[in-house]
Amino acid sequence: MKPHAFHPEADAEYAASAETYAGLGPELGGRFYDEIERVIAEIKEAPHRFREYDPPARRLLAKGFPFAVVYLNEPDRIWIVAVMPLHRDPDYWKHRLG
């Protein structure tokens, strides 16, 4: 299984979203964190399995939360470019590919 790494902006949006959910209730924050970590683990197990979202990027939707993890399957790692709230402009993260 490949290691994963976050683009700095993806890491920040993940932390901010987890903090927002935790502010609504500690159990909700924990469930959000657990779900995003489950999504990342599933991606790491079979990175080619998930649909190309905007080639070369792929994404996997979270269950129970309006989020997706957008990633690149690089030779030596899974590069997570967004922990994307589905209500945002779907192209907001593309500048992170360059």
N, C-alpha and C positions, 0 to 999 in steps of 0.2 A: 504494500500500500504506500502510495506517495505521501510525502508530507504536504501540508498546506501552509500558505502564507496569505496575509491580507494586504491589499493596497492600503496605504495609510488612511485614505478617505473612507474606504469600506470599513476599516477597523473602527474609525470614529463614528460612523453612522450605526454600526452594530451596537457600540457602547451607548450611544444616545438613545437608540430605540429600546434597549434593555432597561435603561434608566427610566424612560417614560413609562414603560409597562410596570416596572417596580413601584413607581410613584402611584399607580392606580391600585396596586395591591401587591404585597410581597410574593404571594403565590402566583400571581399573573406574570410578574417579572421572571420568576423561576421557570414557569412553563414556557415563556418565550425563549429564554436562554436554552433550555433543554431541547426545544424544537429546532432552533437554528443549529445547535450542535449535532442533532440527529441528521439534519439535512447535509451538513458538512461531512459527517461520517459516511453517509450513503453515497455522496459524490466521490469520496476517496476510494470507496470499494469498487466502483465501476464508473469512472468518469466519462467514458464514451457512451454510456447507456442513455444519457439525458439529452433532450432535444437541443439542437442548435437554435439559439435564440436570435443572435445577430452574429453570424460567423465572423471570427472563430469562437465567439463566446457562446456558452451554454448556460442553461439555468434550470433550477429545480425549485418548485414552489413549496413553501412551508404549509403544513396542515394546521388549520385553526387560527392562523394569523395571516393578514394580507401582505405577505413578504415573499420574496424569492432571493435565492443566492445565485448570483451571476459569476461565472468563473471561466478561466481558460485552463485547458488541460495541457500544461507545458511538459516537456520531456522529463524534468526533474522535480516537478511540484504541481500542485493545484493552486493557481493564482486567483484568489477571490477578489474580484474587482468591485463588487457591490453586494450589500445586504439591502436589497431594493424594496422600499415600500411600494406596493402596487398602485397606489393612488398618485404617485409622482409621474412626471414626464418620463416615459419609458427610455428616452435617450440621454438622460441627465448624466449618466456615468461614462459615456463613450470617450470623453477626453482622457480617461484613465488608461486607455489602451496604448496611447502613444508614448 
